[in-house]
Amino acid sequence: MRIGMLADAYKPHVSGVTSYISLNKRSLEAVGHEVYVFTFGGDDYDDDEPNIVRTRGLPIVDTGLYISVRYSNQAQKLLRTMDLVHVHHPFTSGRLAIRYCRPEGIPIVFTNHTRYDLYVQAYLPVIPEALGDAFLRAYLPPFCRSCDLVIAPSHGLRDVLRRLGVDAPIEVVPNGVDIEPFRFPDKTIPREQLGFKPTDVILTYMGRLGPEKNLVFLLRAFAGLTKTYDQVRLLVIGDGPEKDNLMDRAGYMGIADRVVFTGMIPYRELPAYLSMADAFVTASVTEVHPLSVIEAMAAGLPVVGIASPGISDTVEDGVTGLLAPEEDLAVFTAKLTRMVVENESRALMSRRAREAVEAFSIKHTTEVMLTHYERLVQASSRRKRSFWTRLTRRLAKEDL
């Protein structure tokens, strides 16, 4: 099967969506399929994998992202040879899929990876919430109806799409994760290397340091925890626009000596960093399918988070972690406290997290996704055969 992955951004841009596309591409190729990624970019990046089709675009300031209103002629020609396309961003890539693939009868699958309603609030606060919501309600339902199948990575995200008026067929298929490197890391990093003691309880966050991740809330809760427990530490892995602000806040709160910011870590080294921690913590409520949470669970880390779509679909409260109501600082801090002091419960949740994460393995999710791909391609083939049969019969009648 020839499969096209359509994305507004791909490597070297770093995001959960980019990581998922890359991993899914490798997984599909491993079982014999031919996968192409159609995206945008300049000429200053050499791809380290085959079948990446880039159309030049206009750079968006210094974000590393590009925009374009069309694919190059070469990309268009190649795109029309796909058996199926899978769209990972609904706006630019989504519209181009409708333009180029719908007339050819090529099935279109769309995965909604992002809580766009919350991202508008985080990145465009000058836009009234009602206006952003109205735009999504006007755009997403007809776009999704133009696709052959909509994929939600979690049940919570499916419910969000329904509330936004999406009435197209939706299947829930988790974004797969390569859990093996996290379950069995090649190496571990000594705690002393980052200034931690063997007796410290290390809570870790891993991911983008952006405003949508609610990290100031996390720091406030952690600061409250440190007033009672001397042995607790916070390890923050990642980079992003909020890094300097968060470091300043940690200093202002008087917890700079308790928080270690590593900056960006090469992906292959993440399992080694997670292996030194005792639990994973996140205050984000914008997650659709939290890859970093799943990777942490594969490493045996129970999770403290906020009950919200995505997180609640991944973490079972009291079983694989602890969940607090949204924006309830007191309860969230209490959950952190339980995770720190209840050693036996933390160890039990660690074992259960390792077991639960099997449902998110890339091998399993790829098998599920392929059943949907094959069904859509077969249906498309039947429609095409039916069309040509009808056309042939009509022409034959006209010749009589």
PyMOL commands that set and color helices and strands:
alter all, ss='L'
color gray80, all
select helices_A, chain A and resi 16-30+73-79+92-104+116-123+129-146+155-163+180-183+191-194+211-213+215-226+243-252+267-274+291-298+311-314+329-341+343-360+362-399
alter helices_A, ss='H'
color red, helices_A
select strands_A, chain A and resi 2-6+34-41+52-56+58-59+66-67+84-87+108-111+149-152+170-172+201-206+232-237+259-263+279-281+303-306+321-324
alter strands_A, ss='S'
color yellow, strands_A
deselect
rebuild
show_as cartoon
